[in-house]
Amino acid sequence: MVSGGPSVERMLGGGLGRHARPGGVWYAAGPWAMLALTFSWLVLMWRQRACLDGGDAYENLCYTDITALFYWRGVGEGRIPYLEADLEYPVLTGMLIDLTRRIVNLFGGLTAPGLVGDELDHSAQLFFGISAVLLFLGFAVLVWAHLRMSRPWDALMIAVSPAVMTAALVNWDALVVALTSLALLAWSRRRPAWTGVWLGLGVAAKLYPVLLLVPLALLCLRAGRWRPFFLTAGVTAVTWTAINLPVYLLAPEGWLNFWSMNADRTADLGSIWYVLSLAGVTVDALSVWVAGLMIAGTLALAFLLLFAPRRPRLAQGAFLIVTLFLLVNKVYSPQYVLWLLPLLVLARPRWLDWAVFSVAELGYFVAIWAHIAGLTATGVGGEDRIYMAAVLFRIGVQVWLCVRVVRDVWHPSRDIVRAGGLDDPDGGLLDGRPDAPWLVGIRGVLAGSASGLRTRWPSAST
């Protein structure tokens, strides 16, 4: 090479950049995860063809609230949720529904009083199609958020999940799961204020994201990091209020409909309480039982998160609290699997657990529609033992997963995420933090008491 002339490296375009990886796109999780999600969504849309062609929604396993509510909640008549029509969803979900209706009008559909026949059906299908596009974007955001966390390849567990291929269009839950994962991503990036924004929006879409504040509070207490928690909780409350207050002031009765419906609900599909009712067992004061079990389970979780040998990861606490809520809840709709899927992937990213979880939820998905259609009623008095078995199997698998997560918490060496000496790579401001002095002091007292008992009564240890 002539001195002073261009190097071969420069002639060919320069050296390998510091962000480049050998193999390029083939070794990156992002393109594969998005491709897998697209395939899953195409399978889901193909499954919906039977319903779009007028087939029986239950027998073809393609039921969706999206078209049902278009007909039954005044959406097709152009009514504004809460102000002009009751809606059994929190405000942000209602806003998404109304936004979709307005997009239908922009694309030539009609949503107005007096629509009947083909005109109404065409608008309903257009409403479903636009909803499907928006919800796909929600799932893309969900996968994107997980790709930005510490184990990007685990996003494939979401992208290829049978839960997406079956339940992703039953309801508008893509909105809330995307917002919840954005909150967890923001926390992992040490941005508690943005965590509060996404959590507040999530709670305004569905109620369950507020549960994540429980393990967050306990872990911040254990680490002595109160300021980030209060910032997150405060922004969550402000964001939720900013979304809800205008609707409450304009239509208080419409706003209260969601809360009153859930308070008055009896044992409903998918719950252990519904199985007991099918078996002829009536549980009086059901709301008291649900509240009592939720409080007891939360206290047990608090002990685990505070006194485990090593501070648990936030994702583990989040999975346990949401699963507890769903185990004792009065209803388990088939789309609730989407609430658990991202949290399971973060809490215990093992393909065996994912596979068992998927089998149990898929079995429940098939059983619930067969049950509603009356296809599986057997036994004395028409008992649906197949459906009851599917619910109990799903509950059993969820309990099994909780036991495995608890085992990982109590024996951190079993936790695959902590392999290589990591603490909580998605724990944000909690990652690597030592326990607060007050907790170390309590542990010392407890250890001293236990040592004294062993010295005084040595036979107690045998």
C-alpha positions in Angstrom: 0.0 0.0 0.0 1.4 3.4 -1.0 2.1 5.6 2.0 -0.6 8.3 2.5 -3.1 6.5 0.2 -6.5 5.2 1.3 -6.5 2.1 3.3 -8.2 -1.1 2.1 -10.5 -0.8 5.2 -11.6 2.7 4.2 -12.1 1.8 0.6 -14.4 -1.1 1.6 -16.5 1.2 3.9 -14.7 1.3 7.2 -14.1 -1.0 10.2 -16.7 -2.8 12.3 -18.6 -0.3 14.4 -18.7 -0.6 18.2 -22.4 -1.4 18.2 -22.2 -3.9 15.3 -22.3 -7.7 16.0 -20.7 -10.5 13.9 -23.5 -12.0 11.8 -25.6 -8.9 11.8 -29.4 -9.3 11.8 -29.2 -13.1 12.1 -27.8 -12.8 15.6 -30.2 -10.1 16.9 -33.3 -11.1 18.8 -35.4 -8.1 17.6 -36.1 -9.1 14.0 -36.8 -12.7 14.9 -39.2 -11.7 17.7 -41.1 -9.3 15.5 -41.3 -11.8 12.7 -42.6 -14.5 15.1 -45.2 -12.1 16.5 -46.4 -11.3 12.9 -46.7 -15.0 12.2 -48.7 -15.5 15.4 -51.0 -12.6 14.5 -51.6 -14.0 11.0 -52.6 -17.3 12.7 -54.9 -15.4 15.0 -56.5 -13.5 12.1 -56.9 -16.7 10.1 -58.8 -18.2 13.1 -61.2 -15.2 13.1 -62.4 -15.9 9.6 -65.1 -18.2 10.8 -66.7 -15.5 12.9 -66.3 -12.9 10.2 -68.1 -15.2 7.8 -71.0 -15.6 10.3 -70.0 -18.9 11.9 -70.8 -19.8 15.5 -68.3 -17.9 17.7 -68.2 -20.5 20.5 -68.0 -23.6 18.3 -65.3 -22.0 16.1 -63.3 -20.7 19.1 -63.3 -17.2 17.6 -65.5 -15.2 20.0 -64.5 -11.6 20.5 -65.9 -8.8 22.7 -64.8 -6.3 20.0 -67.7 -7.0 17.6 -70.1 -8.0 20.4 -69.8 -4.7 22.1 -70.0 -2.9 18.8 -73.6 -4.2 18.6 -74.5 -4.2 22.3 -73.0 -1.1 23.8 -74.1 1.5 21.4 -70.8 1.8 19.6 -72.5 1.1 16.2 -75.0 3.8 17.1 -72.2 6.4 17.6 -72.7 6.7 21.3 -69.9 8.1 23.4 -68.8 5.7 26.2 -69.8 6.7 29.7 -71.5 9.9 28.5 -74.1 8.3 26.3 -73.7 4.5 26.9 -72.7 2.3 29.8 -69.4 0.5 29.4 -67.9 -2.1 31.8 -64.3 -1.1 31.3 -62.0 1.6 32.8 -61.8 4.9 31.0 -58.7 4.5 28.9 -60.1 1.3 27.3 -63.3 3.2 26.6 -61.3 5.9 25.0 -59.6 3.3 22.7 -63.0 1.9 21.8 -64.3 5.4 20.9 -61.1 6.3 19.0 -61.6 3.1 16.9 -65.2 4.1 16.2 -64.1 7.5 14.9 -61.4 5.9 12.7 -64.2 3.7 11.2 -66.0 6.9 10.2 -62.9 8.2 8.6 -62.6 5.0 6.5 -66.1 5.3 5.2 -67.9 3.2 7.8 -71.0 4.5 9.6 -71.7 4.6 13.3 -75.1 6.3 13.8 -78.5 5.6 15.2 -80.8 3.5 13.0 -78.2 1.5 11.2 -79.4 -2.0 10.3 -78.6 -5.0 8.1 -75.6 -4.9 5.8 -74.6 -1.3 6.6 -74.3 -2.2 10.3 -72.5 -5.4 9.7 -70.0 -3.8 7.3 -69.2 -1.1 9.9 -68.8 -3.9 12.6 -66.3 -5.7 10.5 -64.4 -2.5 9.7 -64.4 -1.8 13.5 -63.0 -5.2 14.1 -60.3 -4.8 11.5 -59.1 -1.5 12.7 -59.1 -2.8 16.3 -57.0 -5.7 15.2 -54.4 -3.4 13.7 -54.3 -1.2 16.8 -54.0 -4.2 19.1 -51.3 -5.7 17.0 -49.4 -2.4 17.5 -49.9 -2.9 21.2 -48.4 -6.3 21.1 -45.5 -5.0 19.0 -44.9 -2.4 21.8 -45.0 -5.2 24.4 -42.4 -7.3 22.5 -40.3 -4.2 21.9 -40.2 -3.5 25.6 -39.0 -7.0 26.4 -36.4 -6.8 23.7 -35.0 -3.8 25.6 -34.6 -5.7 28.9 -31.7 -7.7 30.1 -32.7 -11.0 28.3 -33.9 -9.9 24.8 -34.2 -13.4 23.4 -36.9 -14.2 26.0 -39.2 -11.9 24.0 -39.7 -14.9 21.7 -41.6 -16.6 24.5 -44.2 -13.9 24.1 -44.1 -13.7 20.3 -44.7 -17.4 19.7 -47.1 -17.9 22.6 -50.3 -19.8 21.9 -51.9 -17.2 24.1 -51.4 -14.6 21.4 -52.8 -16.9 18.7 -55.9 -17.6 20.7 -56.8 -14.8 23.2 -55.2 -11.6 21.8 -58.5 -10.5 20.1 -61.0 -11.6 22.8 -60.7 -8.1 24.3 -58.6 -4.9 24.3 -56.0 -6.3 26.8 -53.1 -5.6 24.4 -53.4 -2.0 25.6 -52.9 -2.7 29.3 -50.1 -5.4 28.9 -48.1 -3.0 26.7 -48.4 -0.2 29.2 -47.5 -2.5 32.1 -44.4 -3.7 30.3 -43.4 -0.1 29.4 -43.6 0.6 33.1 -41.3 -2.3 34.0 -38.9 -1.2 31.2 -38.9 2.4 32.6 -38.1 1.1 36.1 -35.3 -1.0 34.7 -33.9 2.2 33.1 -34.0 4.0 36.5 -36.8 6.3 35.5 -39.3 6.1 38.4 -41.4 9.1 37.1 -41.9 7.5 33.7 -42.7 4.2 35.5 -45.5 6.1 37.2 -46.8 7.5 34.0 -47.1 4.1 32.3 -48.5 2.5 35.4 -51.1 5.3 35.8 -52.1 4.8 32.1 -52.2 1.0 32.7 -54.5 1.3 35.7 -56.7 3.6 33.7 -57.0 0.8 31.1 -57.5 -2.2 33.4 -57.1 -2.3 37.2 -54.5 -5.0 37.7 -51.3 -2.9 37.1 -51.9 -1.2 40.4 -50.9 -4.5 42.1 -47.3 -3.9 41.0 -47.0 -1.1 43.5 -47.2 -3.7 46.3 -44.0 -5.6 45.5 -42.3 -2.4 44.4 -43.1 -0.8 47.8 -41.9 -3.9 49.7 -38.6 -4.1 47.8 -38.0 -0.4 48.1 -38.6 -0.8 51.8 -36.1 -3.6 52.0 -33.5 -1.6 50.0 -34.2 1.6 51.9 -35.1 3.4 48.7 -38.4 5.2 49.5 -38.0 8.3 47.4 -38.1 6.4 44.0 -41.2 4.5 45.2 -43.1 7.6 46.3 -42.2 9.3 43.1 -43.6 6.4 41.1 -46.7 6.0 43.2 -47.4 9.7 43.1 -47.1 10.0 39.4 -49.2 6.9 39.0 -52.0 8.5 41.0 -51.7 11.9 39.2 -51.8 10.2 35.8 -54.7 8.0 36.7 -56.6 11.0 38.0 -55.9 13.1 34.9 -57.5 10.4 32.8 -60.4 9.6 35.0 -61.5 12.9 36.6 -62.9 14.6 33.4 -65.0 11.6 32.7 -66.2 11.4 36.3 -67.2 15.0 36.3 -69.0 14.7 33.0 -70.7 11.4 33.6 -70.4 10.1 37.2 -72.9 7.3 36.8 -71.2 6.1 33.6 -67.9 6.2 35.3 -69.1 4.3 38.3 -70.6 1.5 36.2 -67.3 -0.4 36.0 -66.8 -0.3 39.8 -70.3 -1.2 40.7 -70.4 -4.1 38.2 -67.2 -5.7 39.7 -68.4 -5.1 43.3 -71.8 -6.8 42.6 -70.4 -9.7 40.5 -71.1 -13.2 41.7 -69.0 -16.3 41.0 -68.3 -16.2 37.3 -66.6 -18.1 34.5 -63.1 -19.5 35.1 -62.9 -18.9 38.8 -62.6 -21.5 41.6 -65.8 -20.1 42.9 -67.6 -20.9 39.7 -66.3 -24.5 39.8 -67.6 -24.8 43.4 -71.0 -23.5 42.2 -71.1 -26.1 39.4 -70.4 -28.7 42.0 -73.3 -27.5 44.1 -71.3 -25.6 46.7 -72.5 -22.1 47.4 -70.1 -19.6 49.0 -71.8 -16.9 51.0 -70.3 -13.5 51.3 -68.1 -14.1 48.3 -66.6 -10.6 48.3 -65.5 -11.1 51.9 -63.8 -14.4 51.0 -62.0 -12.9 48.0 -60.8 -9.9 50.1 -59.7 -12.1 53.0 -57.7 -14.5 50.8 -56.2 -11.5 48.9 -55.1 -9.9 52.2 -53.7 -13.2 53.6 -51.8 -13.9 50.4 -50.4 -10.4 50.2 -49.2 -10.7 53.8 -47.4 -14.0 52.9 -45.9 -12.3 49.9 -44.7 -9.4 52.1 -42.9 -11.9 54.4 -41.3 -13.5 51.4 -40.1 -10.3 49.8 -38.8 -8.9 53.0 -37.2 -11.9 54.6 -35.9 -14.1 51.8 -32.2 -14.7 52.1 -31.5 -12.3 49.2 -33.7 -9.5 48.0 -36.1 -10.9 45.3 -36.3 -9.5 41.8 -39.2 -7.1 41.0 -40.5 -9.4 38.3 -40.8 -12.3 40.7 -42.9 -10.2 43.1 -45.0 -8.8 40.2 -45.8 -12.3 38.9 -46.8 -13.6 42.3 -49.1 -10.7 43.2 -50.9 -10.8 39.9 -51.3 -14.6 40.0 -52.6 -14.4 43.5 -55.2 -11.9 42.4 -56.3 -14.1 39.5 -56.4 -17.2 41.7 -58.9 -15.7 44.1 -60.8 -13.4 41.7 -64.5 -14.0 41.0 -63.8 -14.4 37.3 -61.0 -15.6 35.0 -61.7 -14.5 31.4 -59.7 -16.3 28.7 -57.8 -13.1 27.8 -56.4 -12.9 31.4 -53.6 -15.3 30.2 -52.1 -12.2 28.5 -51.7 -10.5 31.9 -49.6 -13.3 33.2 -47.5 -14.2 30.1 -45.1 -11.2 30.1 -44.7 -11.4 33.9 -43.9 -15.2 33.7 -41.3 -14.6 31.0 -39.6 -12.1 33.3 -40.0 -14.0 36.5 -39.1 -17.5 35.3 -37.9 -17.5 31.7 -37.7 -21.3 31.2 -39.2 -23.0 28.2 -40.5 -25.9 30.3 -42.5 -23.6 32.5 -43.7 -21.7 29.4 -44.8 -24.9 27.7 -46.8 -26.2 30.8 -48.4 -22.8 31.2 -49.3 -22.7 27.5 -50.9 -26.2 27.6 -53.0 -25.4 30.6 -54.2 -22.0 29.3 -54.9 -23.5 25.8 -56.9 -26.3 27.4 -58.9 -23.7 29.3 -59.4 -21.6 26.2 -61.0 -24.5 24.4 -63.0 -25.7 27.4 -64.6 -22.3 28.2 -66.1 -21.9 24.7 -67.3 -25.5 24.7 -68.8 -25.0 28.1 -70.7 -21.8 27.0 -71.9 -23.6 23.9 -73.1 -26.5 26.0 -70.9 -29.0 24.1 -69.3 -30.6 27.1 -72.1 -31.0 29.7 -72.0 -34.5 31.1 -72.8 -36.4 34.2 -75.7 -36.2 36.6 -77.7 -33.0 36.2 -75.6 -31.9 33.2 -72.5 -31.2 35.1 -69.7 -30.1 32.9 -66.9 -32.1 34.4 -64.6 -31.5 31.4 -64.8 -27.8 31.9 -64.4 -28.1 35.7 -61.3 -30.3 35.1 -59.8 -27.7 32.7 -60.3 -24.9 35.2 -58.7 -26.9 38.1 -55.8 -27.9 35.9 -55.2 -24.3 34.9 -55.3 -23.3 38.6 -53.0 -26.1 39.6 -50.5 -25.1 37.0 -50.6 -21.5 38.2 -50.0 -22.6 41.8 -47.1 -24.8 40.5 -45.5 -21.9 38.8 -45.9 -19.8 41.9 -44.1 -22.5 43.9 -41.3 -22.6 41.4 -40.9 -18.8 41.6 -41.0 -18.9 45.4 -38.3 -21.6 45.3 -36.1 -19.4 43.1 -36.6 -16.5 45.6 -35.6 -18.6 48.6 -32.8 -20.3 46.7 -31.4 -17.6 44.4 -28.8 -20.0 42.9 -31.7 -21.7 41.1 -32.7 -18.4 39.4 -31.6 -18.5 35.8 -31.7 -14.7 35.5 -29.2 -14.4 38.4 -26.7 -16.8 36.7 -23.2 -15.3 36.6 -23.6 -13.4 39.8 -26.2 -10.9 38.7 -28.6 -9.3 41.2 -31.7 -7.9 39.4 -30.6 -6.7 36.0 -34.1 -5.3 35.4 -34.4 -3.9 38.9 -33.4 -0.4 38.1 -32.5 1.6 41.2 -32.8 -1.6 43.3 -30.2 -3.6 41.3 -27.2 -4.3 43.5 -28.6 -2.4 46.6 -27.8 -3.9 50.0 -30.6 -4.5 52.5 -31.5 -1.5 54.7 -29.9 -1.4 58.2 -33.2 -1.9 60.0 -33.7 -5.2 58.2 -30.2 -6.4 58.9 -30.9 -5.6 62.6 -34.1 -7.6 62.6 -32.3 -10.5 61.0 -29.6 -10.4 63.6 -32.2 -10.5 66.4 -34.0 -13.4 64.8 -30.8 -15.3 64.1 -29.7 -14.7 67.7 -33.0 -15.9 69.1 -32.8 -19.0 66.9 -29.3 -19.7 68.0 -30.3 -19.3 71.7 -33.1 -21.8 71.2 -30.8 -24.4 69.7 -28.4 -24.0 72.6 -31.1 -24.3 75.2 -32.9 -27.2 73.5 -30.4 -29.0 71.2 -32.9 -31.8 70.6 -35.2 -29.4 68.8 -32.9 -29.4 65.8 -33.0 -33.2 65.4 
